Amino acid sequence: MGAIRVLPEEIANKIAAGEVIERPASVVKELIENALDAGATQIEVALERGGKGLIRVSDNGTGMDREDARLAFQRHATSKVKSLADLDRIGSYGFRGEALPSIAAVSKTRLITRPEKASVGTEVVVEGGRLLAAQDQACRIGTIVEVRELFFNTPARRKFLKSDSTELGHIQEMVSHLALPAPAVHITLKESQRTLLDLLPADRLASRAAAILGEGTAAQLLELDEEQGGIRLWGVIGKPSLNRSTRREIHLFVNRRWVRSLPFTYALAAGYHGRLPHDRFPAAVLFVDLDLGRVDVNVHPTKQQVRISNEPEVTSLISEAVKRRLARAGDLASIFQVAGTGAGAGSRPTAMRTRSYLLESGARAASTFPSAVREREAFTVNRILGAVHNTFILAETDEGLMILDQHAAHERIAFEALLKSFDSGAAESQALLLEETLELPLAQRELLKRFLPMLAKVGFGIEEFGEATVLIRAVPAVFGEVNPVQLLRDFLEGEEEGKVRTALEDQREAVAALVACKRRSVKAGDPLTVPEIRSLLGRLAQCENPFNCPHGRPVFFTQSLRDIEKQFKRT
């Protein structure tokens, strides 16, 4: 082991730059944040070669004078921290005094800036961390930063950059994140004269969110704003119909700073529990505002991770607030009414209508949350047309067509009925003629112990039999002929794979979903008569959430007559 020595400044600067500047998107992030801190109302980002050739960020913010422009390139120089106490209450985006020095250490950087009171601006040129020029420059009020040939002097770092299109995708994603907390700021993103984003100023977050999430999403966004214990949660969440195959459309902010937070992401997903399939993810833009002293933003150089002193309170608020907002949403409560009774073309609707009610808070009658019951607008099922492959029921509505998955519908009906019966102790048990044994690994044994009380409530008879084995004596009577060993094994494996539930209500739902799926029920392929279909629709219309089966898959969807006419080019 050699002697310890202080690294030369040039090497130290490159190492520090590597902590902050990972790729072109990192440069864009730092420069846009600086522009926002400077009070800019217009920010333009121009790129060449996915940011590897050029990144130019122009803003109309306050600008800097000659002295500040030069100091901005010195490490640990900042206008945002004046005392040690300021570190505990960081409210701006940037504060570490490392953005411009880090960028300039690994690129060819040119800054042009002018404050409002100055008659002339300043140009500063830095290459690889070395100051080349600082001189007067005619320019408008604001700041322009040009970054060329990123990582030109660190070829190892440059080698690991991806293709131009990939880097461009990261930049577009980053600009979208930064634009969400600043809807009043006009932000444009161009690459080789091609406009990728043109986010016009908006007076509401929902408008900016719709512009970023894509055309047609505005009507599927729900505004949310709740406050509890000094924590404010606000923003927009997508209706369950606005779902994605990845988490990329989940945008989370703490005190308007974009963050990556698995606890918050899981809390959001918990709010959608039962509304989405397990492999689909919601779209959401959520802001958590809380006292600055409770947040440590200096956990990571890129400031994309934060530490919060009261994190459990925040995650609880997120999951519960999202649940309540979804329950109040129109699309979760526009329960259909059954008016048609016949299947033939000449059959007429009768006067019978199934009225549907929903708890506004989304809680069940036994919930501790105050809730009001109100009738929702409903569409009408005029007549039943039949079934496709004895699996999908077709029905005419007053607006077009309804297509329903008969097995998913029966699962939802059974699921909600089972939840109501759990507390009453009405579930029946069926003793097995021959007891079954099941050997389990340690993790699944511990998981089973947590579920035993709830499994017993619904009719399972399970006992420990030695260290690694359990004895199955009985199963719920509604199951009929099932393999109890395989049933229990499948259940525990499903719960173990990232979906383990610990709260009592979650356990109730997990067990109810198991029973609803495996009981003697209507399956895909089972032929149903028109009266049976009518009965199924009527019972589904009374459900609290008729839109999703217990596993989150859709039960039915509708298509308007206008959309059908479009398909046939009639409009």
C-alpha positions in Angstrom: 0.0 0.0 0.0 1.5 3.3 -1.1 1.6 6.6 0.7 -1.5 8.7 1.0 -1.5 11.9 -1.0 -3.9 14.6 -1.9 -5.2 14.3 -5.5 -4.4 17.1 -8.0 -7.3 19.5 -8.4 -8.0 18.4 -12.0 -8.4 14.8 -11.0 -10.5 15.6 -8.0 -12.8 17.8 -10.1 -13.4 15.0 -12.6 -14.2 12.6 -9.9 -16.7 15.0 -8.3 -18.2 15.6 -11.8 -18.8 11.9 -12.2 -21.0 12.0 -9.0 -23.3 14.6 -10.4 -23.1 14.3 -14.2 -23.9 10.7 -15.3 -25.2 11.5 -18.8 -26.5 14.4 -21.0 -29.8 14.2 -19.1 -28.0 15.1 -15.9 -26.6 18.3 -17.5 -30.1 19.2 -18.7 -31.5 18.6 -15.2 -28.9 20.9 -13.5 -29.3 23.7 -16.0 -33.1 23.7 -16.0 -33.1 23.7 -12.2 -30.8 26.7 -12.1 -33.1 28.5 -14.6 -36.1 27.7 -12.4 -34.3 29.0 -9.3 -33.5 32.1 -11.2 -37.2 32.8 -11.7 -37.3 32.0 -15.4 -40.8 32.0 -17.1 -39.4 30.7 -20.4 -36.8 28.0 -20.9 -35.5 26.6 -24.2 -33.4 23.5 -24.5 -31.6 22.7 -27.8 -29.7 19.6 -28.5 -27.4 18.0 -31.0 -26.6 14.2 -31.2 -28.8 13.4 -28.2 -27.0 16.0 -26.1 -23.6 14.4 -26.7 -22.6 17.1 -29.3 -24.4 20.1 -27.8 -26.8 21.1 -25.0 -27.9 24.7 -24.9 -30.3 25.9 -22.2 -31.6 29.5 -22.5 -33.7 31.2 -19.9 -35.1 34.7 -19.2 -34.3 34.5 -15.5 -32.5 37.1 -13.3 -29.1 36.6 -14.9 -25.6 37.3 -13.2 -23.1 40.0 -13.3 -19.4 39.5 -14.2 -18.2 38.5 -10.7 -21.0 36.1 -10.1 -20.6 34.5 -13.5 -17.0 33.7 -12.8 -17.7 32.5 -9.2 -20.4 30.2 -10.5 -17.7 27.9 -12.0 -15.8 27.6 -8.7 -16.6 24.5 -6.7 -18.8 25.0 -3.6 -19.7 28.6 -4.7 -23.5 29.2 -4.3 -26.0 31.9 -3.7 -28.4 29.6 -2.0 -26.7 28.7 1.3 -25.4 31.4 3.6 -25.2 29.6 7.0 -25.1 26.1 8.5 -28.8 26.4 9.4 -29.7 26.8 5.8 -28.6 23.3 5.1 -31.5 22.0 7.2 -34.1 24.0 5.3 -33.3 23.7 1.6 -36.1 25.1 -0.5 -34.4 25.7 -3.9 -33.5 23.1 -6.5 -29.7 23.6 -6.5 -27.6 24.5 -3.6 -24.4 22.4 -3.5 -22.4 24.7 -5.8 -21.4 21.7 -7.9 -23.5 21.9 -11.0 -21.6 24.3 -13.3 -18.1 23.3 -12.0 -19.0 19.6 -12.5 -20.4 20.2 -16.0 -17.4 22.4 -17.0 -14.9 19.9 -15.7 -16.0 17.3 -18.4 -17.0 19.5 -21.3 -16.5 22.7 -23.3 -18.8 25.1 -21.6 -19.8 28.7 -22.6 -22.0 30.9 -20.4 -23.6 34.1 -21.5 -25.6 36.1 -18.9 -27.0 39.5 -18.1 -28.9 40.8 -15.1 -31.7 43.3 -15.6 -29.8 46.3 -14.3 -26.7 45.8 -16.5 -26.3 47.4 -19.9 -24.0 44.6 -21.1 -23.7 40.9 -20.4 -20.8 38.6 -19.6 -19.4 35.7 -21.5 -17.4 33.0 -19.6 -15.7 30.1 -21.5 -14.4 27.1 -19.6 -12.9 23.9 -21.2 -12.2 20.8 -19.1 -12.3 22.9 -15.9 -9.9 25.6 -17.2 -11.1 29.2 -17.5 -10.3 30.4 -21.0 -12.2 33.7 -21.2 -14.4 36.1 -19.2 -15.4 39.2 -21.1 -18.2 41.5 -22.0 -20.9 40.2 -24.4 -24.0 41.8 -25.8 -27.0 39.7 -24.9 -30.6 39.8 -23.6 -31.5 39.6 -19.9 -31.2 36.0 -18.7 -28.7 33.2 -19.1 -27.6 30.9 -21.9 -25.4 27.9 -21.1 -23.8 25.9 -24.0 -22.3 22.6 -23.2 -20.3 20.9 -26.1 -18.5 17.6 -26.4 -19.6 16.2 -23.0 -17.0 13.8 -21.6 -14.5 14.8 -24.3 -11.6 14.6 -21.7 -12.9 11.4 -20.0 -13.2 8.9 -22.9 -14.0 6.0 -20.5 -17.2 7.8 -19.4 -18.1 8.8 -23.0 -17.7 5.2 -24.1 -20.6 4.2 -21.8 -23.1 6.6 -23.2 -25.9 5.0 -25.2 -27.1 5.8 -28.7 -28.3 9.3 -29.6 -31.9 8.2 -29.5 -31.5 6.6 -26.1 -29.9 9.6 -24.6 -32.5 11.8 -26.2 -35.2 9.7 -24.5 -33.6 10.2 -21.1 -33.5 13.9 -21.7 -37.1 14.1 -22.8 -38.1 12.2 -19.7 -36.1 14.5 -17.5 -37.5 17.7 -19.0 -41.0 16.3 -18.5 -40.3 15.7 -14.8 -39.0 19.2 -14.3 -41.8 20.8 -16.2 -44.6 19.3 -14.0 -43.9 21.5 -10.8 -43.7 24.6 -13.0 -46.8 24.7 -15.2 -46.6 28.5 -15.6 -43.2 28.2 -17.3 -43.0 27.8 -21.1 -40.6 25.0 -21.8 -39.4 23.8 -25.2 -37.1 21.0 -26.2 -35.6 20.8 -29.6 -33.1 18.4 -31.2 -31.5 19.5 -34.5 -34.3 21.9 -35.2 -37.0 19.3 -34.5 -39.4 20.3 -31.7 -39.9 17.4 -29.3 -41.7 19.3 -26.5 -43.5 22.6 -26.6 -45.1 23.0 -23.2 -47.2 26.1 -23.2 -47.8 28.0 -19.9 -50.8 26.5 -18.0 -52.7 27.8 -15.0 -53.4 24.3 -13.6 -51.2 21.3 -12.9 -53.8 19.1 -14.6 -53.3 20.9 -17.9 -49.5 20.5 -17.8 -49.9 16.8 -16.7 -52.2 16.1 -19.6 -49.7 17.7 -22.1 -47.0 15.4 -20.8 -49.0 12.2 -20.3 -50.3 12.4 -23.9 -53.3 13.4 -26.0 -56.6 12.2 -24.7 -55.5 11.9 -21.0 -57.1 15.1 -19.7 -60.5 13.5 -19.2 -58.9 10.5 -17.4 -57.1 12.6 -14.7 -58.5 13.1 -11.2 -57.4 16.0 -9.1 -56.5 15.2 -5.5 -55.7 17.6 -2.6 -55.6 16.4 1.0 -53.8 17.6 4.2 -53.1 15.6 7.3 -50.8 16.2 10.2 -48.9 19.1 8.5 -48.5 17.0 5.3 -50.2 18.2 2.1 -50.7 15.7 -0.7 -51.9 17.1 -4.0 -51.7 16.5 -7.7 -53.5 14.3 -10.2 -53.9 10.6 -10.5 -55.2 8.6 -13.5 -58.4 6.7 -13.5 -57.7 2.9 -13.6 -58.4 3.0 -17.3 -55.3 5.1 -17.8 -52.7 2.5 -16.9 -49.3 1.6 -18.2 -47.0 -1.5 -18.5 -44.2 0.3 -16.6 -43.9 2.8 -13.8 -42.5 5.6 -16.1 -45.7 7.7 -15.8 -45.5 7.9 -12.0 -44.1 11.3 -11.2 -43.4 12.0 -7.5 -42.2 15.2 -5.9 -41.3 16.3 -2.4 -41.5 20.0 -1.9 -41.7 20.3 -5.7 -38.4 18.4 -6.1 -38.7 15.3 -8.4 -37.6 12.2 -6.4 -37.3 8.5 -6.9 -39.0 6.8 -3.9 -40.0 3.1 -3.8 -42.0 3.6 -0.5 -44.1 6.3 -2.2 -44.5 4.2 -5.4 -45.6 1.2 -3.4 -48.0 3.4 -1.4 -49.5 4.7 -4.6 -49.9 1.2 -5.9 -51.6 0.2 -2.6 -54.2 3.0 -3.3 -55.1 1.2 -6.6 -55.3 -2.2 -5.0 -58.0 -4.2 -6.7 -58.4 -1.6 -9.4 -55.5 -2.7 -11.7 -54.0 -6.0 -12.7 -50.7 -6.8 -11.0 -48.7 -6.2 -14.1 -50.2 -2.8 -14.9 -49.3 0.6 -13.3 -51.1 3.9 -12.8 -50.3 7.3 -14.2 -49.9 9.9 -11.5 -48.3 13.3 -10.7 -48.2 13.6 -6.9 -46.7 16.4 -4.7 -45.9 16.0 -1.1 -45.4 19.3 0.7 -44.1 19.2 4.3 -41.9 21.2 6.6 -38.4 21.7 5.1 -36.8 20.6 8.3 -38.2 17.1 7.9 -36.5 16.5 4.6 -32.9 15.8 3.9 -32.2 16.5 0.2 -28.5 16.0 0.5 -28.6 12.2 0.5 -27.4 11.8 -3.1 -25.4 14.2 -5.3 -28.1 14.2 -8.0 -30.7 15.0 -5.3 -33.2 12.4 -6.8 -33.4 10.6 -3.4 -34.4 12.3 -0.2 -34.8 11.2 3.4 -38.0 12.1 5.3 -38.2 11.9 9.0 -42.0 11.0 9.1 -42.0 8.7 6.0 -44.6 6.2 7.4 -47.1 9.1 7.9 -46.6 10.2 4.3 -47.0 6.7 2.8 -50.1 6.1 4.8 -51.6 9.4 3.5 -50.7 8.6 -0.1 -52.4 5.1 -0.1 -55.5 6.2 1.8 -56.0 9.5 -0.1 -55.7 7.7 -3.5 -58.2 5.0 -2.4 -60.7 7.7 -1.3 -60.2 9.7 -4.5 -60.7 6.7 -6.8 -63.8 5.8 -4.9 -65.3 9.2 -5.5 -64.4 9.1 -9.2 -67.2 9.0 -11.7 -65.9 6.1 -13.7 -65.8 3.8 -10.7 -69.3 4.7 -9.8 -71.2 5.0 -13.1 -72.9 1.7 -12.3 -75.0 0.3 -15.2 -78.7 -0.4 -14.8 -80.4 -3.5 -16.1 -83.5 -2.7 -18.2 -83.5 -5.3 -20.9 -84.9 -8.8 -20.3 -84.9 -10.5 -23.7 -82.3 -11.6 -26.2 -84.3 -11.3 -29.4 -84.3 -8.3 -31.7 -87.9 -7.5 -31.0 -87.6 -7.8 -27.2 -88.5 -4.6 -25.3 -87.0 -3.2 -22.1 -89.2 -3.7 -19.0 -89.8 -1.1 -16.3 -87.3 -2.9 -14.0 -84.2 -1.0 -13.2 -81.4 -2.0 -10.8 -80.5 1.0 -8.8 -76.9 1.2 -7.6 -75.4 3.0 -4.7 -71.8 3.6 -3.7 -70.1 4.9 -0.6 -68.4 8.1 -1.7 -65.3 7.4 0.3 -65.0 3.9 -1.2 -65.0 2.3 2.3 -67.4 -0.4 3.2 -70.2 0.1 5.6 -68.0 -1.0 8.5 -65.4 1.6 7.6 -64.2 4.1 10.2 -64.1 6.8 7.6 -67.2 9.1 7.5 -68.9 8.4 4.2 -72.0 9.6 2.4 -74.1 7.4 0.1 -75.4 8.9 -3.1 -76.9 7.6 -6.3 -74.6 7.9 -9.4 -75.5 8.4 -13.0 -75.9 5.1 -14.7 -76.0 3.7 -18.2 -78.7 1.3 -19.2 -78.4 -2.3 -20.4 -81.3 -2.4 -22.8 -81.1 -6.0 -24.0 -78.8 -9.0 -23.9 -77.5 -10.0 -27.3 -75.8 -13.2 -26.4 -72.3 -14.5 -25.7 -69.1 -15.1 -27.6 -67.6 -18.6 -27.1 -69.6 -18.8 -23.9 -67.1 -16.4 -22.3 -67.9 -12.8 -23.2 -71.4 -11.5 -22.8 -72.6 -8.9 -25.3 -75.4 -6.5 -24.4 -76.8 -3.4 -26.0 -76.7 -0.2 -23.9 -78.4 3.1 -24.4 -75.1 4.5 -25.7 -73.7 1.5 -27.7 -72.3 -1.9 -26.7 -71.2 -3.6 -23.5 -68.8 -6.6 -23.5 -68.5 -8.5 -20.2 -66.2 -11.3 -19.0 -68.6 -13.7 -17.3 -66.0 -15.3 -15.0 -64.5 -12.0 -13.9 -68.0 -10.7 -13.1 -68.8 -13.8 -11.0 -65.5 -13.4 -9.2 -66.3 -9.8 -8.3 -69.8 -10.7 -7.0 -68.5 -13.6 -4.9 -65.5 -11.5 -3.7 -67.7 -8.7 -2.3 -70.2 -11.2 -0.8 -67.4 -13.0 0.9 -66.0 -9.8 2.4 -69.3 -9.1 4.0 -69.7 -12.6 5.4 -66.2 -12.8 7.0 -67.1 -10.7 10.0 -70.5 -12.5 10.5 -68.8 -15.9 10.7 -71.2 -17.2 8.1 -68.6 -19.1 6.1 -69.1 -22.9 6.0 -66.3 -25.5 6.3 -66.1 -28.9 4.6 -64.0 -31.6 6.3 -61.7 -33.6 4.0 -62.2 -37.4 3.9 -58.5 -37.8 4.0 -56.3 -35.2 5.7 -53.6 -33.7 3.4 -50.1 -32.7 4.4 -48.1 -29.9 2.8 -44.4 -29.3 3.4 -43.4 -25.6 3.2 -40.1 -23.7 3.1 -39.4 -21.4 6.1 -40.5 -18.2 4.4 -43.9 -19.6 3.4 -44.4 -21.2 6.9 -44.0 -17.7 8.4 -46.3 -16.3 5.8 -48.9 -18.9 6.5 -48.8 -18.2 10.3 -49.9 -14.6 9.6 -52.8 -15.8 7.4 -54.0 -18.7 9.6 -56.6 -16.7 11.6 -58.2 -15.3 8.4 -58.0 -18.7 6.6 -59.8 -20.3 9.6 -62.5 -17.6 9.3 -63.4 -18.6 5.8 -63.5 -22.4 6.5 -60.0 -23.7 6.3 -58.9 -26.2 8.9 -55.1 -26.0 9.0 -52.7 -27.2 11.8 -49.0 -27.3 12.2 -47.6 -30.8 11.9 -43.9 -30.8 12.8 -41.4 -28.1 12.0 -41.8 -27.9 8.2 -45.3 -29.5 7.5 -48.9 -28.4 7.9 -52.0 -30.6 8.0 -55.0 -29.6 6.0 -58.2 -31.0 7.6 -60.9 -28.8 6.0 -61.5 -26.3 3.2 -64.3 -23.8 2.6 -67.5 -25.5 1.6 -67.9 -23.3 -1.5 -64.8 -24.9 -3.1 -66.3 -28.2 -4.1 -63.8 -30.6 -5.7 -60.4 -28.9 -5.5 -56.9 -30.0 -4.7 -56.3 -28.3 -1.3 -52.6 -28.8 -1.3 -52.1 -27.2 -4.7 -54.6 -24.5 -3.8 -52.8 -23.5 -0.6 -49.4 -23.7 -2.3 -50.5 -21.5 -5.2 -51.9 -19.0 -2.7 -48.7 -18.7 -0.6 -46.5 -18.5 -3.7 -48.6 -15.7 -5.1 -48.5 -13.8 -1.8 -44.7 -14.4 -1.5 -43.9 -12.9 -4.9 -43.9 -9.2 -4.0 -47.5 -9.1 -2.9 -47.3 -10.0 0.7 -50.1 -8.3 2.7 -49.8 -7.5 6.4 -52.8 -5.2 7.1 -55.9 -7.0 8.3 -58.1 -5.7 5.5 -55.5 -6.7 2.9 -55.5 -10.2 4.4 -59.3 -10.3 4.1 -59.1 -9.3 0.5 -56.3 -11.8 -0.3 -58.2 -14.7 1.2 -61.6 -13.5 -0.3 -59.9 -13.3 -3.8 -58.6 -16.9 -3.4 -62.0 -18.2 -2.4 -63.9 -16.2 -5.1 -61.6 -17.6 -7.8 -61.6 -21.2 -6.7 -65.2 -21.7 -5.6 -67.8 -23.3 -7.7 -68.5 -20.4 -10.0 -69.2 -19.4 -13.6 -66.2 -20.1 -15.7 -65.1 -19.1 -19.2 -66.8 -21.6 -21.5 -69.8 -22.2 -19.3 -73.0 -21.7 -21.3 -75.5 -19.3 -19.6 -79.2 -18.7 -20.4 -80.6 -15.2 -20.8 -82.2 -15.3 -17.4 -78.8 -16.4 -15.9 -77.0 -13.5 -17.7 -79.7 -11.0 -16.5 -79.2 -12.2 -12.9 -75.4 -12.0 -13.2 -75.7 -8.4 -14.5 -78.1 -7.4 -11.8 -75.9 -8.7 -9.0 -72.8 -7.1 -10.6 -74.6 -3.8 -10.8 -75.0 -3.9 -7.0 -71.2 -4.3 -6.4 -69.2 -1.6 -4.8 -66.6 -1.9 -7.6 -68.1 -3.7 -10.7 -65.2 -2.7 -12.9 -62.5 -5.1 -11.8 -62.2 -8.7 -10.6 -60.4 -9.2 -7.3 -57.1 -9.5 -9.2 -57.6 -6.1 -10.9 -58.5 -7.3 -14.3 -61.4 -5.5 -16.1 -64.8 -7.1 -15.8 -66.4 -5.2 -18.7 -65.9 -2.4 -21.1 -68.3 -0.3 -23.2 -68.0 1.1 -26.7 -70.1 4.0 -27.8 -72.2 3.8 -31.0 -70.2 6.8 -32.3 -66.9 4.9 -31.9 -68.5 1.9 -33.7 -69.7 4.1 -36.5 -66.1 5.5 -36.8 -64.8 2.0 -37.3 -67.1 1.6 -40.2 -66.3 5.1 -41.6 -69.9 6.2 -41.1 -68.9 9.5 -39.5 
